Amino acid sequence: MRHAHEDLIRLVNKAEGEPDAPSIFDVQALRGLFAESCEISGDADMLVGRYSSETMVGRILQVQGLFHSIDLTFHDLVIEFPAADDAIASFSAVLVGRSMIEGEEDVAETRAVISRMRRVEGDWLFFEFRLTEIDED
């Protein structure tokens, strides 16, 4: 469960100068993190929706394409297991990105996240993310 969150971070992050097209291995690894249907809800208008695992990967690649670099980190990850094959994690996600779009400011956003996972054929798969903007006043 914790490893799936770490893998998600690793696969979303993008170093400065890294090629825009990820390797086939990384795309397959990313796809393998999501259930056949995964929902994103909350305060991320650009991402809200219900997606197949393939579409989810496409959305992530689309977002990566907007940035020269992405640094995604998760903080204070707490995992609960309401049932043997269900898990709920809560954490803060911080995304810092250097925009590729001329005139656009770089991004630095923090969200409170609840992710839900199910064990399917021995693998933990994400099937829901709820995102809430955190005011940093």
C-alpha positions as CSV (number, residue, x, y, z in Angstrom):
1,M,0.0,0.0,0.0
2,R,2.7,2.5,1.0
3,H,4.8,1.3,-1.9
4,A,2.0,2.1,-4.4
5,H,2.0,5.7,-3.1
6,E,5.8,5.8,-3.5
7,D,5.6,4.4,-7.0
8,L,3.0,7.0,-7.9
9,I,5.3,9.8,-6.8
10,R,8.3,8.3,-8.6
11,L,6.3,7.9,-11.9
12,V,4.7,11.4,-11.8
13,N,7.9,13.3,-10.9
14,K,9.8,14.8,-13.8
15,A,13.3,16.1,-13.6
16,E,14.5,19.2,-15.5
17,G,15.7,18.1,-19.0
18,E,14.0,14.7,-18.8
19,P,12.4,13.7,-22.1
20,D,8.7,14.4,-22.4
21,A,7.8,10.9,-23.4
22,P,8.2,8.4,-20.6
23,S,9.5,4.9,-21.2
24,I,7.1,2.1,-22.1
25,F,8.1,0.5,-18.8
26,D,7.1,3.6,-16.8
27,V,3.7,3.9,-18.7
28,Q,2.9,0.2,-18.0
29,A,4.0,0.6,-14.3
30,L,1.8,3.7,-14.0
31,R,-1.2,1.9,-15.6
32,G,-0.7,-1.0,-13.1
33,L,-1.3,1.3,-10.2
34,F,-5.0,2.0,-11.1
35,A,-8.2,0.0,-11.0
36,E,-10.2,-0.3,-14.2
37,S,-12.3,2.7,-12.9
38,C,-10.7,5.4,-10.8
39,E,-12.5,8.6,-9.7
40,I,-10.9,12.0,-8.8
41,S,-13.1,14.4,-6.9
42,G,-12.7,17.6,-5.0
43,D,-10.8,20.9,-5.7
44,A,-8.8,20.0,-8.8
45,D,-11.2,21.0,-11.6
46,M,-8.8,20.1,-14.3
47,L,-8.6,16.5,-13.0
48,V,-12.1,15.8,-11.6
49,G,-13.8,12.8,-13.3
50,R,-14.0,9.1,-13.5
51,Y,-11.3,7.4,-15.6
52,S,-10.3,4.1,-16.9
53,S,-6.7,3.1,-16.0
54,E,-5.6,4.0,-19.6
55,T,-7.3,7.4,-19.4
56,M,-5.8,8.0,-16.0
57,V,-2.3,7.5,-17.4
58,G,-3.2,9.8,-20.3
59,R,-4.3,12.5,-17.9
60,I,-1.0,12.2,-15.9
61,L,1.1,12.3,-19.1
62,Q,-0.9,15.4,-20.3
63,V,-0.2,17.2,-17.0
64,Q,3.5,16.2,-17.2
65,G,3.6,17.7,-20.7
66,L,2.8,21.1,-19.2
67,F,5.9,21.2,-17.1
68,H,9.7,21.3,-17.5
69,S,9.9,19.7,-14.1
70,I,7.5,18.3,-11.4
71,D,8.3,17.6,-7.8
72,L,5.5,15.7,-6.1
73,T,5.8,14.8,-2.5
74,F,3.4,13.2,0.0
75,H,3.6,14.1,3.7
76,D,2.0,12.6,6.9
77,L,0.8,9.4,5.1
78,V,-1.7,7.5,7.4
79,I,-3.1,4.3,6.2
80,E,-6.2,2.5,7.5
81,F,-7.6,-0.9,6.6
82,P,-11.4,-0.9,7.1
83,A,-11.5,-4.4,5.5
84,A,-8.9,-7.0,4.5
85,D,-8.9,-5.9,0.8
86,D,-9.7,-2.2,1.3
87,A,-7.4,0.6,2.3
88,I,-7.8,4.3,2.9
89,A,-4.8,6.7,3.1
90,S,-4.8,10.3,4.1
91,F,-1.9,12.7,3.4
92,S,-0.9,16.1,2.2
93,A,0.4,16.3,-1.4
94,V,2.7,19.1,-2.5
95,L,3.3,19.6,-6.2
96,V,5.9,22.1,-7.4
97,G,6.2,22.5,-11.1
98,R,8.1,24.6,-13.5
99,S,5.7,25.6,-16.3
100,M,6.5,25.1,-20.0
101,I,3.9,27.6,-21.0
102,E,5.5,31.0,-21.6
103,G,4.0,33.7,-19.4
104,E,2.6,31.1,-17.0
105,E,3.8,31.1,-13.4
106,D,5.3,28.1,-11.9
107,V,3.0,26.0,-9.7
108,A,3.2,25.3,-6.0
109,E,0.1,23.7,-4.7
110,T,-0.8,21.7,-1.6
111,R,-3.8,19.5,-1.3
112,A,-5.2,17.3,1.5
113,V,-5.8,13.9,-0.2
114,I,-7.7,10.8,0.6
115,S,-6.8,7.9,-1.6
116,R,-8.8,4.6,-1.6
117,M,-7.3,1.3,-2.8
118,R,-8.6,-2.2,-3.2
119,R,-6.6,-5.4,-3.4
120,V,-7.3,-7.1,-6.8
121,E,-5.6,-10.4,-7.5
122,G,-3.0,-9.6,-4.9
123,D,-2.2,-6.1,-6.1
124,W,-3.2,-2.8,-4.4
125,L,-4.9,-0.6,-7.0
126,F,-6.1,3.1,-6.6
127,F,-9.8,3.5,-7.3
128,E,-10.4,6.9,-5.8
129,F,-8.7,10.2,-4.9
130,R,-10.4,13.1,-3.0
131,L,-8.5,16.3,-3.2
132,T,-9.1,19.4,-1.0
133,E,-7.2,22.6,-1.3
134,I,-5.3,23.6,1.8
135,D,-5.2,27.4,2.6
136,E,-1.7,28.4,3.5
137,D,-2.6,31.8,5.0
